[in-house]
Amino acid sequence: RGQPRTYNGWIDCVKRNWESSGVRGLQRGLQLGITREFFFNSVRIGLFVPMLGTVHEMTGREGPPQADERFGVGMLCGALGGCCVNPVEVLKVRMQALGGQTGHQHGYPGVRAAFAQMIKEEGWRGC
């Protein structure tokens, strides 16, 4: 609102990042993005069947699990997956903003250093 736009569309964003940082600028945060997806889907998909069996036993219903059981367990597994990967998501966003033209910069040399610095400065609540 009070400041001019940094980029004039997504093509301008890609062009400026390429000019300033090359391939590294376009792939910044990619490693953490892939890590985040791996862990999120591992938790979400890996817990679904065991939790569905537990919930189905608790309800005492006959036959295969019903739609409401599947829906509830799916929501719970998705929420647990999101909670588990939140620290990785925070780091991913910070690494993507690193060196860009955003207002707040974090000087992280790498992923491990970024995680250690985040824990040191913000504690586990920063995650």
C-alpha positions in Angstrom: 0.0 0.0 0.0 2.6 2.6 1.1 5.5 1.2 -1.0 5.9 0.4 -4.7 5.8 -3.2 -5.8 9.1 -5.0 -5.8 8.3 -7.0 -8.9 6.2 -6.3 -11.9 4.7 -9.8 -12.2 6.1 -13.3 -11.8 8.2 -13.1 -15.0 10.0 -10.0 -13.7 10.6 -11.8 -10.4 12.2 -14.8 -12.2 14.2 -12.5 -14.4 15.6 -10.5 -11.6 16.4 -13.5 -9.5 18.2 -15.1 -12.4 20.2 -11.9 -13.1 21.2 -11.5 -9.4 21.8 -15.1 -8.4 21.6 -17.5 -11.4 20.2 -21.0 -10.9 20.8 -20.8 -7.1 18.4 -17.8 -6.9 15.7 -19.8 -8.6 16.3 -22.9 -6.4 16.6 -21.2 -3.1 14.4 -23.1 -0.6 13.9 -26.0 -2.9 15.8 -28.5 -0.7 13.6 -27.5 2.3 10.5 -27.6 0.1 11.2 -31.2 -0.9 12.1 -32.1 2.7 8.8 -30.6 3.9 6.7 -32.5 1.4 8.5 -35.8 2.3 7.9 -35.5 6.0 4.4 -34.1 5.7 3.3 -36.9 3.4 5.1 -39.5 5.5 3.2 -38.5 8.5 -0.1 -37.9 6.7 -0.2 -41.1 4.7 1.8 -43.2 7.1 -0.5 -42.7 10.1 -3.8 -42.9 8.1 -4.3 -46.7 8.1 -3.2 -47.4 11.7 -5.3 -44.5 13.1 -8.3 -45.5 11.0 -8.1 -49.0 12.4 -7.9 -47.6 15.9 -10.8 -45.2 15.4 -12.9 -48.0 13.8 -12.3 -50.3 16.7 -13.3 -47.5 19.1 -16.6 -46.9 17.4 -17.4 -50.6 17.5 -19.1 -50.6 14.1 -19.4 -53.6 11.9 -17.9 -53.8 8.4 -15.4 -51.5 6.7 -14.7 -48.0 8.1 -17.5 -45.5 7.3 -17.0 -42.2 5.5 -17.2 -40.1 8.7 -14.4 -42.2 10.2 -12.2 -41.8 7.1 -12.9 -38.1 7.0 -12.1 -37.5 10.6 -8.9 -39.5 10.5 -7.9 -37.8 7.3 -8.3 -34.4 8.9 -6.4 -35.5 12.0 -3.5 -37.0 10.0 -3.3 -33.8 7.9 -3.2 -31.6 11.0 -0.5 -33.8 12.6 1.5 -33.7 9.4 1.2 -29.9 9.3 2.3 -29.5 12.9 5.3 -31.8 12.5 6.7 -29.9 9.4 6.1 -26.4 10.6 9.7 -25.8 11.6 10.8 -26.9 8.1 8.2 -24.6 6.6 9.5 -21.6 8.6 13.0 -22.3 7.5 11.9 -22.8 3.8 10.2 -19.4 3.8 13.2 -17.7 5.4 15.7 -19.3 3.0 13.5 -18.3 0.0 13.5 -14.7 1.2 17.3 -14.8 1.8 19.0 -12.4 -0.5 15.9 -11.3 -2.2 14.3 -7.9 -2.1 12.1 -8.5 0.9 12.2 -6.3 3.9 13.6 -8.8 6.5 16.7 -10.9 5.7 18.2 -13.8 7.6 21.9 -14.5 7.1 21.9 -18.3 7.0 24.9 -20.0 5.4 23.0 -23.3 5.2 20.0 -25.4 6.4 21.7 -26.8 9.5 23.0 -23.4 10.6 19.5 -21.9 9.9 17.8 -24.5 12.1 20.4 -24.1 14.9 20.2 -20.3 14.8 16.4 -20.4 14.9 16.4 -22.7 17.9 19.1 -20.6 19.6 17.3 -17.2 19.1 13.7 -18.2 19.2 13.7 -21.5 21.1 11.2 -24.3 20.2 8.4 -21.7 20.2 9.9 -20.2 17.1 9.1 -23.4 15.3 
